Amino acid sequence: MNAFVLRHLKTLKMLGVLLRIGCFSVVSWCGPASPFLIVWCLNTVDAIRLTWCSRLKRDTAYTLPNGFWILVGLAGVLRAQHWLL
């Protein structure tokens, strides 16, 4: 699997960045009517993908903040499900 990610690294990173832009655009445009659970799930998957890519490249400067976004995404999913206040 790592070989596939390394072979398609640029494409996967671009998809991750575009997905993150799209998620935040939906929240910005829709406001309180946003599908928050979907947005947080997509944002978390995106953070996992970008963390994986930066980890394979041994790029700590991007691994750390994207790893943080995984935690933020999980908290967002839990809040969207009303499992966390």
CORBELWO-V806207 format. One record per residue. N is the residue number from 1. RES is the residue in one letter. SS is DSSP state (hx for helix, st for strand, lp for the rest). PHI is phi in whole degrees, 0 to 359 (999 if undefined). D_FIRST is the distance of its C-alpha to the first C-alpha in whole Angstrom. Layout:
n,res,ss,phi,d_first
N,RES,SS,PHI,D_FIRST
N,RES,SS,PHI,D_FIRST
This chain:
n,res,ss,phi,d_first
1,M,lp,999,0
2,N,hx,298,4
3,A,hx,297,5
4,F,hx,298,5
5,V,hx,298,6
6,L,hx,297,9
7,R,hx,293,10
8,H,lp,245,11
9,L,hx,304,12
10,K,hx,299,15
11,T,hx,295,15
12,L,hx,296,13
13,K,hx,295,15
14,M,hx,296,18
15,L,hx,299,17
16,G,hx,297,17
17,V,hx,295,21
18,L,hx,296,22
19,L,hx,295,21
20,R,hx,295,23
21,I,hx,298,26
22,G,hx,298,26
23,C,hx,299,26
24,F,hx,290,29
25,S,hx,293,31
26,V,hx,300,31
27,V,hx,296,32
28,S,hx,294,35
29,W,hx,286,36
30,C,hx,270,36
31,G,hx,59,37
32,P,hx,297,38
33,A,hx,274,37
34,S,lp,295,34
35,P,lp,280,31
36,F,hx,303,30
37,L,hx,297,28
38,I,hx,297,26
39,V,hx,299,26
40,W,hx,291,25
41,C,hx,297,22
42,L,hx,296,21
43,N,hx,296,21
44,T,hx,290,19
45,V,hx,299,16
46,D,hx,299,17
47,A,hx,296,17
48,I,hx,296,14
49,R,hx,299,12
50,L,hx,291,15
51,T,hx,294,15
52,W,hx,300,11
53,C,hx,299,12
54,S,hx,290,15
55,R,hx,293,14
56,L,hx,296,11
57,K,lp,277,14
58,R,lp,57,17
59,D,lp,255,19
60,T,hx,299,21
61,A,hx,298,23
62,Y,hx,254,20
63,T,hx,296,18
64,L,hx,298,22
65,P,hx,293,23
66,N,hx,289,20
67,G,hx,298,19
68,F,hx,299,23
69,W,hx,294,22
70,I,hx,297,20
71,L,hx,296,23
72,V,hx,298,26
73,G,hx,297,23
74,L,hx,296,24
75,A,hx,296,27
76,G,hx,297,28
77,V,hx,297,26
78,L,hx,297,29
79,R,hx,292,32
80,A,hx,296,31
81,Q,lp,270,31
82,H,lp,62,34
83,W,lp,266,33
84,L,lp,222,33
85,L,lp,286,37
